[in-house]
Amino acid sequence: MATTPLGIALEEHFLDAEIKAKFAPNDAGPGRGPGMAERLGDLGALRLKEMDETGIDIQVVSHGAPSVQKM
């Protein structure tokens, strides 16, 4: 029985709203394009929809800048 390889995306980012609020606007990271803030804040329906549309089965997610090491 043949199996289909999984689509795995590495180095995907999210941005926690509470951490973002603590450091913004002074250290909000690099400029981000339209719609990027919504995507970075989403770990639910939008992210899953876009993963489905692009054939991604698994994402390795890490927190983007600014991050907790500044706390």
N, CA, C and O atoms as a Tripos MOL2 file, in Angstrom:
@<TRIPOS>MOLECULE
protein
  284   283    71     0     0
PROTEIN
NO_CHARGES

@<TRIPOS>ATOM
      1 N           0.8400   -1.1920    0.0000 N.3       1 MET1
      2 CA          0.0000    0.0000    0.0000 C.3       1 MET1
      3 C           0.8800    1.2490    0.0000 C.2       1 MET1
      4 O           1.6940    1.4360    0.9040 O.2       1 MET1
      5 N           0.7210    2.0890   -0.9960 N.am      2 ALA2
      6 CA          1.5030    3.3190   -1.1050 C.3       2 ALA2
      7 C           0.9360    4.3860   -0.1850 C.2       2 ALA2
      8 O          -0.2770    4.4970   -0.0050 O.2       2 ALA2
      9 N           1.8310    5.1630    0.3880 N.am      3 THR3
     10 CA          1.4010    6.2760    1.2390 C.3       3 THR3
     11 C           1.8510    7.5850    0.6070 C.2       3 THR3
     12 O           2.8570    7.6450   -0.1010 O.2       3 THR3
     13 N           1.0900    8.6170    0.8770 N.am      4 THR4
     14 CA          1.4180    9.9510    0.3740 C.3       4 THR4
     15 C           2.3120   10.6390    1.3910 C.2       4 THR4
     16 O           1.9870   10.6490    2.5780 O.2       4 THR4
     17 N           3.4380   11.2200    0.9590 N.am      5 PRO5
     18 CA          4.3010   11.9280    1.9090 C.3       5 PRO5
     19 C           3.5760   13.1340    2.4960 C.2       5 PRO5
     20 O           2.7420   13.7640    1.8460 O.2       5 PRO5
     21 N           3.9200   13.4310    3.7390 N.am      6 LEU6
     22 CA          3.3350   14.5860    4.4160 C.3       6 LEU6
     23 C           4.0090   15.8710    3.9520 C.2       6 LEU6
     24 O           5.2140   15.8970    3.7010 O.2       6 LEU6
     25 N           3.2180   16.9390    3.8420 N.am      7 GLY7
     26 CA          3.7640   18.2730    3.6090 C.3       7 GLY7
     27 C           4.0550   18.8950    4.9590 C.2       7 GLY7
     28 O           3.1360   19.1340    5.7420 O.2       7 GLY7
     29 N           5.3310   19.1610    5.2440 N.am      8 ILE8
     30 CA          5.7340   19.7150    6.5390 C.3       8 ILE8
     31 C           6.4000   21.0650    6.3020 C.2       8 ILE8
     32 O           7.3510   21.1680    5.5260 O.2       8 ILE8
     33 N           5.8940   22.1050    6.9780 N.am      9 ALA9
     34 CA          6.4610   23.4560    6.8630 C.3       9 ALA9
     35 C           7.2550   23.7620    8.1330 C.2       9 ALA9
     36 O           6.7230   23.7120    9.2420 O.2       9 ALA9
     37 N           8.5320   24.0790    7.9480 N.am     10 LEU10
     38 CA          9.4110   24.4120    9.0730 C.3      10 LEU10
     39 C           9.5110   25.9200    9.2320 C.2      10 LEU10
     40 O           9.3070   26.6750    8.2810 O.2      10 LEU10
     41 N           9.8280   26.3470   10.4490 N.am     11 GLU11
     42 CA         10.0430   27.7550   10.7660 C.3      11 GLU11
     43 C           8.8240   28.6270   10.4920 C.2      11 GLU11
     44 O           8.9640   29.7660   10.0460 O.2      11 GLU11
     45 N           7.6430   28.1060   10.7550 N.am     12 GLU12
     46 CA          6.4240   28.9120   10.6700 C.3      12 GLU12
     47 C           6.3020   29.7160   11.9610 C.2      12 GLU12
     48 O           6.6860   29.2360   13.0280 O.2      12 GLU12
     49 N           5.7740   30.9280   11.8730 N.am     13 HIS13
     50 CA          5.7360   31.8080   13.0390 C.3      13 HIS13
     51 C           4.3200   32.1880   13.4450 C.2      13 HIS13
     52 O           3.3890   32.1690   12.6410 O.2      13 HIS13
     53 N           4.1920   32.5330   14.7190 N.am     14 PHE14
     54 CA          2.9820   33.1450   15.2440 C.3      14 PHE14
     55 C           3.4230   34.2580   16.1740 C.2      14 PHE14
     56 O           4.5910   34.3290   16.5560 O.2      14 PHE14
     57 N           2.4970   35.1210   16.5370 N.am     15 LEU15
     58 CA          2.8060   36.2380   17.4190 C.3      15 LEU15
     59 C           1.6990   36.3560   18.4490 C.2      15 LEU15
     60 O           0.5650   36.7030   18.1180 O.2      15 LEU15
     61 N           2.0340   36.0630   19.7070 N.am     16 ASP16
     62 CA          1.0780   36.1370   20.7990 C.3      16 ASP16
     63 C           0.6480   37.5810   21.0240 C.2      16 ASP16
     64 O           1.4890   38.4730   21.1380 O.2      16 ASP16
     65 N          -0.6470   37.8080   21.0860 N.am     17 ALA17
     66 CA         -1.1840   39.1720   21.2070 C.3      17 ALA17
     67 C          -0.7070   39.8750   22.4790 C.2      17 ALA17
     68 O          -0.4290   41.0740   22.4500 O.2      17 ALA17
     69 N          -0.6070   39.1470   23.5910 N.am     18 GLU18
     70 CA         -0.1900   39.7690   24.8530 C.3      18 GLU18
     71 C           1.2830   40.1890   24.7930 C.2      18 GLU18
     72 O           1.6370   41.2700   25.2630 O.2      18 GLU18
     73 N           2.1240   39.3550   24.2300 N.am     19 ILE19
     74 CA          3.5430   39.7080   24.1000 C.3      19 ILE19
     75 C           3.7140   40.8550   23.1070 C.2      19 ILE19
     76 O           4.4980   41.7730   23.3450 O.2      19 ILE19
     77 N           2.9840   40.8030   22.0020 N.am     20 LYS20
     78 CA          3.0360   41.8820   21.0170 C.3      20 LYS20
     79 C           2.6450   43.2150   21.6550 C.2      20 LYS20
     80 O           3.3030   44.2300   21.4300 O.2      20 LYS20
     81 N           1.5690   43.2100   22.4560 N.am     21 ALA21
     82 CA          1.0990   44.4390   23.1000 C.3      21 ALA21
     83 C           2.1210   44.9740   24.1070 C.2      21 ALA21
     84 O           2.2490   46.1870   24.2760 O.2      21 ALA21
     85 N           2.8430   44.0800   24.7710 N.am     22 LYS22
     86 CA          3.8280   44.5060   25.7700 C.3      22 LYS22
     87 C           4.9750   45.2850   25.1220 C.2      22 LYS22
     88 O           5.4750   46.2430   25.7110 O.2      22 LYS22
     89 N           5.3960   44.8900   23.9280 N.am     23 PHE23
     90 CA          6.5620   45.5030   23.2990 C.3      23 PHE23
     91 C           6.2290   46.5010   22.1940 C.2      23 PHE23
     92 O           7.0680   47.3410   21.8660 O.2      23 PHE23
     93 N           5.0660   46.4400   21.6270 N.am     24 ALA24
     94 CA          4.6890   47.3530   20.5360 C.3      24 ALA24
     95 C           4.4190   48.7330   21.1230 C.2      24 ALA24
     96 O           4.0250   48.8060   22.2860 O.2      24 ALA24
     97 N           4.6010   49.8070   20.4080 N.am     25 PRO25
     98 CA          5.0870   49.8420   19.0330 C.3      25 PRO25
     99 C           6.6020   49.9440   18.9390 C.2      25 PRO25
    100 O           7.1450   49.9330   17.8340 O.2      25 PRO25
    101 N           7.3060   50.0450   20.0750 N.am     26 ASN26
    102 CA          8.7600   50.2740   20.0420 C.3      26 ASN26
    103 C           9.5630   49.1190   19.4650 C.2      26 ASN26
    104 O          10.6140   49.3390   18.8620 O.2      26 ASN26
    105 N           9.0880   47.9000   19.6390 N.am     27 ASP27
    106 CA          9.8590   46.7400   19.1950 C.3      27 ASP27
    107 C           8.9080   45.7140   18.5830 C.2      27 ASP27
    108 O           8.8410   44.5740   19.0430 O.2      27 ASP27
    109 N           8.1940   46.1080   17.5730 N.am     28 ALA28
    110 CA          7.1930   45.2280   16.9640 C.3      28 ALA28
    111 C           7.7740   44.3520   15.8620 C.2      28 ALA28
    112 O           7.0210   43.7210   15.1210 O.2      28 ALA28
    113 N           9.0870   44.3000   15.7380 N.am     29 GLY29
    114 CA          9.7050   43.4690   14.7120 C.3      29 GLY29
    115 C           9.7150   44.1810   13.3760 C.2      29 GLY29
    116 O           9.3230   45.3430   13.2730 O.2      29 GLY29
    117 N          10.1740   43.4640   12.3420 N.am     30 PRO30
    118 CA         10.2700   44.0820   11.0140 C.3      30 PRO30
    119 C           8.8960   44.4040   10.4390 C.2      30 PRO30
    120 O           7.8850   43.8680   10.8920 O.2      30 PRO30
    121 N           8.8640   45.2830    9.4360 N.am     31 GLY31
    122 CA          7.6110   45.6340    8.7820 C.3      31 GLY31
    123 C           6.9430   44.3940    8.2010 C.2      31 GLY31
    124 O           7.6140   43.4910    7.7000 O.2      31 GLY31
    125 N           5.6440   44.3600    8.2720 N.am     32 ARG32
    126 CA          4.9110   43.1970    7.7790 C.3      32 ARG32
    127 C           3.8850   43.6550    6.7650 C.2      32 ARG32
    128 O           3.2840   44.7190    6.9170 O.2      32 ARG32
    129 N           3.6840   42.8580    5.7330 N.am     33 GLY33
    130 CA          2.7650   43.1890    4.6620 C.3      33 GLY33
    131 C           1.3110   43.1130    5.0840 C.2      33 GLY33
    132 O           1.0040   42.7070    6.2050 O.2      33 GLY33
    133 N           0.4060   43.5070    4.1790 N.am     34 PRO34
    134 CA         -1.0310   43.4890    4.4670 C.3      34 PRO34
    135 C          -1.5150   42.0900    4.8390 C.2      34 PRO34
    136 O          -1.1690   41.1060    4.1860 O.2      34 PRO34
    137 N          -2.3130   42.0170    5.8880 N.am     35 GLY35
    138 CA         -2.8840   40.7490    6.3240 C.3      35 GLY35
    139 C          -1.9500   39.8920    7.1560 C.2      35 GLY35
    140 O          -2.3720   38.8700    7.6980 O.2      35 GLY35
    141 N          -0.6810   40.2890    7.2690 N.am     36 MET36
    142 CA          0.2770   39.4650    7.9910 C.3      36 MET36
    143 C          -0.0140   39.4310    9.4890 C.2      36 MET36
    144 O           0.1460   38.3850   10.1180 O.2      36 MET36
    145 N          -0.4350   40.5460   10.0680 N.am     37 ALA37
    146 CA         -0.7340   40.5730   11.5020 C.3      37 ALA37
    147 C          -1.8380   39.5760   11.8450 C.2      37 ALA37
    148 O          -1.7580   38.8770   12.8560 O.2      37 ALA37
    149 N          -2.8620   39.5140   11.0050 N.am     38 GLU38
    150 CA         -3.9500   38.5590   11.2330 C.3      38 GLU38
    151 C          -3.4210   37.1270   11.1600 C.2      38 GLU38
    152 O          -3.7690   36.2920   11.9940 O.2      38 GLU38
    153 N          -2.5950   36.8490   10.1790 N.am     39 ARG39
    154 CA         -2.0530   35.4890   10.0120 C.3      39 ARG39
    155 C          -1.1390   35.1110   11.1750 C.2      39 ARG39
    156 O          -1.2020   33.9860   11.6710 O.2      39 ARG39
    157 N          -0.2960   36.0360   11.6080 N.am     40 LEU40
    158 CA          0.6320   35.7360   12.7030 C.3      40 LEU40
    159 C          -0.0990   35.4890   14.0180 C.2      40 LEU40
    160 O           0.3820   34.7260   14.8560 O.2      40 LEU40
    161 N          -1.2380   36.1160   14.2060 N.am     41 GLY41
    162 CA         -1.9900   35.9420   15.4420 C.3      41 GLY41
    163 C          -2.8890   34.7230   15.4530 C.2      41 GLY41
    164 O          -3.4730   34.4010   16.4890 O.2      41 GLY41
    165 N          -3.0150   34.0420   14.3370 N.am     42 ASP42
    166 CA         -3.9740   32.9430   14.2240 C.3      42 ASP42
    167 C          -3.2960   31.5790   14.3300 C.2      42 ASP42
    168 O          -2.3540   31.2760   13.5970 O.2      42 ASP42
    169 N          -3.7930   30.7700   15.2550 N.am     43 LEU43
    170 CA         -3.3670   29.3690   15.3550 C.3      43 LEU43
    171 C          -4.5560   28.4460   15.1390 C.2      43 LEU43
    172 O          -4.5040   27.2710   15.5000 O.2      43 LEU43
    173 N          -5.6280   28.9720   14.5520 N.am     44 GLY44
    174 CA         -6.8520   28.2080   14.3860 C.3      44 GLY44
    175 C          -7.3190   28.1140   12.9540 C.2      44 GLY44
    176 O          -6.5970   27.6500   12.0720 O.2      44 GLY44
    177 N          -8.5400   28.5620   12.7420 N.am     45 ALA45
    178 CA         -9.2460   28.3490   11.4770 C.3      45 ALA45
    179 C          -8.5200   28.9160   10.2520 C.2      45 ALA45
    180 O          -8.4080   28.2300    9.2360 O.2      45 ALA45
    181 N          -8.0340   30.1380   10.3290 N.am     46 LEU46
    182 CA         -7.3620   30.7430    9.1720 C.3      46 LEU46
    183 C          -6.0900   29.9730    8.8190 C.2      46 LEU46
    184 O          -5.8470   29.6660    7.6520 O.2      46 LEU46
    185 N          -5.2910   29.6680    9.8210 N.am     47 ARG47
    186 CA         -4.0410   28.9380    9.5760 C.3      47 ARG47
    187 C          -4.3350   27.5620    8.9750 C.2      47 ARG47
    188 O          -3.6820   27.1520    8.0150 O.2      47 ARG47
    189 N          -5.3120   26.8510    9.5340 N.am     48 LEU48
    190 CA         -5.6690   25.5270    9.0110 C.3      48 LEU48
    191 C          -6.1970   25.6070    7.5810 C.2      48 LEU48
    192 O          -5.8760   24.7610    6.7470 O.2      48 LEU48
    193 N          -7.0070   26.6290    7.3030 N.am     49 LYS49
    194 CA         -7.5390   26.8180    5.9440 C.3      49 LYS49
    195 C          -6.4000   27.0210    4.9560 C.2      49 LYS49
    196 O          -6.3770   26.3960    3.8960 O.2      49 LYS49
    197 N          -5.4520   27.8940    5.2990 N.am     50 GLU50
    198 CA         -4.3350   28.1610    4.4030 C.3      50 GLU50
    199 C          -3.4020   26.9500    4.2780 C.2      50 GLU50
    200 O          -2.8250   26.7250    3.2140 O.2      50 GLU50
    201 N          -3.2530   26.1800    5.3440 N.am     51 MET51
    202 CA         -2.4740   24.9440    5.2560 C.3      51 MET51
    203 C          -3.1380   23.9680    4.2860 C.2      51 MET51
    204 O          -2.4650   23.3600    3.4540 O.2      51 MET51
    205 N          -4.4510   23.8190    4.3950 N.am     52 ASP52
    206 CA         -5.1910   22.9300    3.4910 C.3      52 ASP52
    207 C          -5.0390   23.3790    2.0410 C.2      52 ASP52
    208 O          -4.8310   22.5560    1.1500 O.2      52 ASP52
    209 N          -5.1420   24.6820    1.8090 N.am     53 GLU53
    210 CA         -5.0540   25.2180    0.4460 C.3      53 GLU53
    211 C          -3.6750   25.0040   -0.1950 C.2      53 GLU53
    212 O          -3.5580   24.9310   -1.4180 O.2      53 GLU53
    213 N          -2.6400   24.9050    0.6390 N.am     54 THR54
    214 CA         -1.2830   24.7780    0.1020 C.3      54 THR54
    215 C          -0.6850   23.3880    0.2880 C.2      54 THR54
    216 O           0.4840   23.1680   -0.0310 O.2      54 THR54
    217 N          -1.4800   22.4460    0.8050 N.am     55 GLY55
    218 CA         -1.0090   21.0730    0.9420 C.3      55 GLY55
    219 C          -0.0740   20.8260    2.1130 C.2      55 GLY55
    220 O           0.7110   19.8780    2.0940 O.2      55 GLY55
    221 N          -0.1540   21.6700    3.1270 N.am     56 ILE56
    222 CA          0.6760   21.4920    4.3180 C.3      56 ILE56
    223 C          -0.1100   20.6860    5.3430 C.2      56 ILE56
    224 O          -1.2380   21.0350    5.6920 O.2      56 ILE56
    225 N           0.5010   19.5990    5.8230 N.am     57 ASP57
    226 CA         -0.1390   18.7400    6.8230 C.3      57 ASP57
    227 C           0.2910   19.0840    8.2440 C.2      57 ASP57
    228 O          -0.4940   18.9680    9.1840 O.2      57 ASP57
    229 N           1.5510   19.5100    8.3920 N.am     58 ILE58
    230 CA          2.1210   19.7990    9.7070 C.3      58 ILE58
    231 C           2.9450   21.0740    9.6070 C.2      58 ILE58
    232 O           3.6740   21.2800    8.6360 O.2      58 ILE58
    233 N           2.8210   21.9380   10.6310 N.am     59 GLN59
    234 CA          3.6850   23.1140   10.7310 C.3      59 GLN59
    235 C           4.4840   23.0210   12.0220 C.2      59 GLN59
    236 O           3.9490   22.6380   13.0620 O.2      59 GLN59
    237 N           5.7650   23.3720   11.9560 N.am     60 VAL60
    238 CA          6.5840   23.5380   13.1450 C.3      60 VAL60
    239 C           6.5390   25.0300   13.4450 C.2      60 VAL60
    240 O           7.1190   25.8350   12.7170 O.2      60 VAL60
    241 N           5.8460   25.3940   14.5250 N.am     61 VAL61
    242 CA          5.5260   26.7960   14.8060 C.3      61 VAL61
    243 C           6.4100   27.3200   15.9360 C.2      61 VAL61
    244 O           6.6050   26.6510   16.9510 O.2      61 VAL61
    245 N           6.9380   28.5180   15.7450 N.am     62 SER62
    246 CA          7.6990   29.1910   16.8020 C.3      62 SER62
    247 C           7.2370   30.6390   16.8820 C.2      62 SER62
    248 O           6.6430   31.1750   15.9460 O.2      62 SER62
    249 N           7.5230   31.2540   18.0140 N.am     63 HIS63
    250 CA          7.1070   32.6310   18.2400 C.3      63 HIS63
    251 C           8.0240   33.5810   17.4910 C.2      63 HIS63
    252 O           9.2460   33.4450   17.5470 O.2      63 HIS63
    253 N           7.4350   34.5450   16.7870 N.am     64 GLY64
    254 CA          8.2040   35.5430   16.0480 C.3      64 GLY64
    255 C           8.6650   36.6770   16.9600 C.2      64 GLY64
    256 O           8.3450   36.6990   18.1490 O.2      64 GLY64
    257 N           9.4110   37.6070   16.3990 N.am     65 ALA65
    258 CA          9.9270   38.7590   17.1550 C.3      65 ALA65
    259 C           8.8330   39.8130   17.3150 C.2      65 ALA65
    260 O           8.0340   39.9960   16.3960 O.2      65 ALA65
    261 N           8.7710   40.5070   18.4420 N.am     66 PRO66
    262 CA          9.5700   40.2950   19.6390 C.3      66 PRO66
    263 C           9.0970   39.0650   20.4020 C.2      66 PRO66
    264 O           7.9390   38.6600   20.2920 O.2      66 PRO66
    265 N           9.9950   38.4810   21.1680 N.am     67 SER67
    266 CA          9.6570   37.2380   21.8450 C.3      67 SER67
    267 C           9.9340   37.3380   23.3360 C.2      67 SER67
    268 O          10.3360   38.3900   23.8330 O.2      67 SER67
    269 N           9.7180   36.2380   24.0450 N.am     68 VAL68
    270 CA          9.7610   36.2430   25.4980 C.3      68 VAL68
    271 C          11.1640   36.4380   26.0790 C.2      68 VAL68
    272 O          11.2790   36.7630   27.2610 O.2      68 VAL68
    273 N          12.2160   36.2570   25.3130 N.am     69 GLN69
    274 CA         13.5410   36.4520   25.8790 C.3      69 GLN69
    275 C          13.7680   37.9020   26.3190 C.2      69 GLN69
    276 O          14.6960   38.1760   27.0790 O.2      69 GLN69
    277 N          12.9300   38.8330   25.8470 N.am     70 LYS70
    278 CA         13.0570   40.2390   26.2410 C.3      70 LYS70
    279 C          12.3990   40.5260   27.5890 C.2      70 LYS70
    280 O          12.5460   41.6230   28.1290 O.2      70 LYS70
    281 N          11.6870   39.5630   28.1260 N.am     71 MET71
    282 CA         10.9570   39.7920   29.3790 C.3      71 MET71
    283 C          11.8660   39.6110   30.5810 C.2      71 MET71
    284 O          11.4230   39.7640   31.7190 O.2      71 MET71
@<TRIPOS>BOND
     1     1     2 1
     2     2     3 1
     3     3     4 2
     4     3     5 am
     5     5     6 1
     6     6     7 1
     7     7     8 2
     8     7     9 am
     9     9    10 1
    10    10    11 1
    11    11    12 2
    12    11    13 am
    13    13    14 1
    14    14    15 1
    15    15    16 2
    16    15    17 am
    17    17    18 1
    18    18    19 1
    19    19    20 2
    20    19    21 am
    21    21    22 1
    22    22    23 1
    23    23    24 2
    24    23    25 am
    25    25    26 1
    26    26    27 1
    27    27    28 2
    28    27    29 am
    29    29    30 1
    30    30    31 1
    31    31    32 2
    32    31    33 am
    33    33    34 1
    34    34    35 1
    35    35    36 2
    36    35    37 am
    37    37    38 1
    38    38    39 1
    39    39    40 2
    40    39    41 am
    41    41    42 1
    42    42    43 1
    43    43    44 2
    44    43    45 am
    45    45    46 1
    46    46    47 1
    47    47    48 2
    48    47    49 am
    49    49    50 1
    50    50    51 1
    51    51    52 2
    52    51    53 am
    53    53    54 1
    54    54    55 1
    55    55    56 2
    56    55    57 am
    57    57    58 1
    58    58    59 1
    59    59    60 2
    60    59    61 am
    61    61    62 1
    62    62    63 1
    63    63    64 2
    64    63    65 am
    65    65    66 1
    66    66    67 1
    67    67    68 2
    68    67    69 am
    69    69    70 1
    70    70    71 1
    71    71    72 2
    72    71    73 am
    73    73    74 1
    74    74    75 1
    75    75    76 2
    76    75    77 am
    77    77    78 1
    78    78    79 1
    79    79    80 2
    80    79    81 am
    81    81    82 1
    82    82    83 1
    83    83    84 2
    84    83    85 am
    85    85    86 1
    86    86    87 1
    87    87    88 2
    88    87    89 am
    89    89    90 1
    90    90    91 1
    91    91    92 2
    92    91    93 am
    93    93    94 1
    94    94    95 1
    95    95    96 2
    96    95    97 am
    97    97    98 1
    98    98    99 1
    99    99   100 2
   100    99   101 am
   101   101   102 1
   102   102   103 1
   103   103   104 2
   104   103   105 am
   105   105   106 1
   106   106   107 1
   107   107   108 2
   108   107   109 am
   109   109   110 1
   110   110   111 1
   111   111   112 2
   112   111   113 am
   113   113   114 1
   114   114   115 1
   115   115   116 2
   116   115   117 am
   117   117   118 1
   118   118   119 1
   119   119   120 2
   120   119   121 am
   121   121   122 1
   122   122   123 1
   123   123   124 2
   124   123   125 am
   125   125   126 1
   126   126   127 1
   127   127   128 2
   128   127   129 am
   129   129   130 1
   130   130   131 1
   131   131   132 2
   132   131   133 am
   133   133   134 1
   134   134   135 1
   135   135   136 2
   136   135   137 am
   137   137   138 1
   138   138   139 1
   139   139   140 2
   140   139   141 am
   141   141   142 1
   142   142   143 1
   143   143   144 2
   144   143   145 am
   145   145   146 1
   146   146   147 1
   147   147   148 2
   148   147   149 am
   149   149   150 1
   150   150   151 1
   151   151   152 2
   152   151   153 am
   153   153   154 1
   154   154   155 1
   155   155   156 2
   156   155   157 am
   157   157   158 1
   158   158   159 1
   159   159   160 2
   160   159   161 am
   161   161   162 1
   162   162   163 1
   163   163   164 2
   164   163   165 am
   165   165   166 1
   166   166   167 1
   167   167   168 2
   168   167   169 am
   169   169   170 1
   170   170   171 1
   171   171   172 2
   172   171   173 am
   173   173   174 1
   174   174   175 1
   175   175   176 2
   176   175   177 am
   177   177   178 1
   178   178   179 1
   179   179   180 2
   180   179   181 am
   181   181   182 1
   182   182   183 1
   183   183   184 2
   184   183   185 am
   185   185   186 1
   186   186   187 1
   187   187   188 2
   188   187   189 am
   189   189   190 1
   190   190   191 1
   191   191   192 2
   192   191   193 am
   193   193   194 1
   194   194   195 1
   195   195   196 2
   196   195   197 am
   197   197   198 1
   198   198   199 1
   199   199   200 2
   200   199   201 am
   201   201   202 1
   202   202   203 1
   203   203   204 2
   204   203   205 am
   205   205   206 1
   206   206   207 1
   207   207   208 2
   208   207   209 am
   209   209   210 1
   210   210   211 1
   211   211   212 2
   212   211   213 am
   213   213   214 1
   214   214   215 1
   215   215   216 2
   216   215   217 am
   217   217   218 1
   218   218   219 1
   219   219   220 2
   220   219   221 am
   221   221   222 1
   222   222   223 1
   223   223   224 2
   224   223   225 am
   225   225   226 1
   226   226   227 1
   227   227   228 2
   228   227   229 am
   229   229   230 1
   230   230   231 1
   231   231   232 2
   232   231   233 am
   233   233   234 1
   234   234   235 1
   235   235   236 2
   236   235   237 am
   237   237   238 1
   238   238   239 1
   239   239   240 2
   240   239   241 am
   241   241   242 1
   242   242   243 1
   243   243   244 2
   244   243   245 am
   245   245   246 1
   246   246   247 1
   247   247   248 2
   248   247   249 am
   249   249   250 1
   250   250   251 1
   251   251   252 2
   252   251   253 am
   253   253   254 1
   254   254   255 1
   255   255   256 2
   256   255   257 am
   257   257   258 1
   258   258   259 1
   259   259   260 2
   260   259   261 am
   261   261   262 1
   262   262   263 1
   263   263   264 2
   264   263   265 am
   265   265   266 1
   266   266   267 1
   267   267   268 2
   268   267   269 am
   269   269   270 1
   270   270   271 1
   271   271   272 2
   272   271   273 am
   273   273   274 1
   274   274   275 1
   275   275   276 2
   276   275   277 am
   277   277   278 1
   278   278   279 1
   279   279   280 2
   280   279   281 am
   281   281   282 1
   282   282   283 1
   283   283   284 2
@<TRIPOS>SUBSTRUCTURE
     1 MET1         2 RESIDUE 1 A MET
     2 ALA2         6 RESIDUE 1 A ALA
     3 THR3        10 RESIDUE 1 A THR
     4 THR4        14 RESIDUE 1 A THR
     5 PRO5        18 RESIDUE 1 A PRO
     6 LEU6        22 RESIDUE 1 A LEU
     7 GLY7        26 RESIDUE 1 A GLY
     8 ILE8        30 RESIDUE 1 A ILE
     9 ALA9        34 RESIDUE 1 A ALA
    10 LEU10       38 RESIDUE 1 A LEU
    11 GLU11       42 RESIDUE 1 A GLU
    12 GLU12       46 RESIDUE 1 A GLU
    13 HIS13       50 RESIDUE 1 A HIS
    14 PHE14       54 RESIDUE 1 A PHE
    15 LEU15       58 RESIDUE 1 A LEU
    16 ASP16       62 RESIDUE 1 A ASP
    17 ALA17       66 RESIDUE 1 A ALA
    18 GLU18       70 RESIDUE 1 A GLU
    19 ILE19       74 RESIDUE 1 A ILE
    20 LYS20       78 RESIDUE 1 A LYS
    21 ALA21       82 RESIDUE 1 A ALA
    22 LYS22       86 RESIDUE 1 A LYS
    23 PHE23       90 RESIDUE 1 A PHE
    24 ALA24       94 RESIDUE 1 A ALA
    25 PRO25       98 RESIDUE 1 A PRO
    26 ASN26      102 RESIDUE 1 A ASN
    27 ASP27      106 RESIDUE 1 A ASP
    28 ALA28      110 RESIDUE 1 A ALA
    29 GLY29      114 RESIDUE 1 A GLY
    30 PRO30      118 RESIDUE 1 A PRO
    31 GLY31      122 RESIDUE 1 A GLY
    32 ARG32      126 RESIDUE 1 A ARG
    33 GLY33      130 RESIDUE 1 A GLY
    34 PRO34      134 RESIDUE 1 A PRO
    35 GLY35      138 RESIDUE 1 A GLY
    36 MET36      142 RESIDUE 1 A MET
    37 ALA37      146 RESIDUE 1 A ALA
    38 GLU38      150 RESIDUE 1 A GLU
    39 ARG39      154 RESIDUE 1 A ARG
    40 LEU40      158 RESIDUE 1 A LEU
    41 GLY41      162 RESIDUE 1 A GLY
    42 ASP42      166 RESIDUE 1 A ASP
    43 LEU43      170 RESIDUE 1 A LEU
    44 GLY44      174 RESIDUE 1 A GLY
    45 ALA45      178 RESIDUE 1 A ALA
    46 LEU46      182 RESIDUE 1 A LEU
    47 ARG47      186 RESIDUE 1 A ARG
    48 LEU48      190 RESIDUE 1 A LEU
    49 LYS49      194 RESIDUE 1 A LYS
    50 GLU50      198 RESIDUE 1 A GLU
    51 MET51      202 RESIDUE 1 A MET
    52 ASP52      206 RESIDUE 1 A ASP
    53 GLU53      210 RESIDUE 1 A GLU
    54 THR54      214 RESIDUE 1 A THR
    55 GLY55      218 RESIDUE 1 A GLY
    56 ILE56      222 RESIDUE 1 A ILE
    57 ASP57      226 RESIDUE 1 A ASP
    58 ILE58      230 RESIDUE 1 A ILE
    59 GLN59      234 RESIDUE 1 A GLN
    60 VAL60      238 RESIDUE 1 A VAL
    61 VAL61      242 RESIDUE 1 A VAL
    62 SER62      246 RESIDUE 1 A SER
    63 HIS63      250 RESIDUE 1 A HIS
    64 GLY64      254 RESIDUE 1 A GLY
    65 ALA65      258 RESIDUE 1 A ALA
    66 PRO66      262 RESIDUE 1 A PRO
    67 SER67      266 RESIDUE 1 A SER
    68 VAL68      270 RESIDUE 1 A VAL
    69 GLN69      274 RESIDUE 1 A GLN
    70 LYS70      278 RESIDUE 1 A LYS
    71 MET71      282 RESIDUE 1 A MET
